[in-house]
Amino acid sequence: MEIAFFFLVIPFLIWLTPFILVAKSDNVEGNEKLAWLLAMFFISWFAWIFYMLLAPLKSR
């Protein structure tokens, strides 16, 4: 029983990681952040890779 739980929780946490990273990021705000989260939900990790490459465009 515990092994089945382990094999369900670990992949879910790996899948959830990019969502958490984007949600906590200060690189984008508001509707743009929502758009990235929706893109990641529908397109998955490819959108997260694009986010990491394209979103931090504003200078600090």
N, C-alpha and C positions, 0 to 999 in steps of 0.2 A: 504494500500500500504506500509506504513512504517513497519508494523508488518511482512509482507512477507520479506522485506529487512532485518529486524532484524534476522529472522529465517534462512536466507541464509548466512549472514555475520558472525554471532557468531560461527556457526559450522565450517566455513572455517577458521576462525582465530584460533580456537582450533586445527584444523587439521594441520595448518601451524606452530604452535608453536615449535614442535620438530625440524623442518627444520631450523628455525631461530637460535635456541639454538646450534645446531651442526655447522651451518655455521659460527657462531661467536666464537666458542670454540677454545681454543689454545691447546687442548689435542692432536689433530691430524692435519696433514697438507697435502696439495697436493692431490695426487691420493687416499690416504687413506680416506681423508675427502669426496672426490667425491664418493668413494665406499659406505661410510656410508649413504650419501644423497640418492644415488640410491637405496640402500637397504631399506631405509625408504619409498621411493616413491612406491616401489613394494611390500614391506612386511608390511608397515605402522608402527604403534606404537611399535610392537614387536621388530623391529630393533632398535628403539630409546632406549628401555629398555636394549637391549644388548649393545648398545653404552654406556649407562650410567654405566653399569657393567664392560665392557671390555676395552673400549678405553682409559681411563685415566691410562694406565699401566706404562707409563714412569714416572720416579721419578722426583720430582721438586727440 
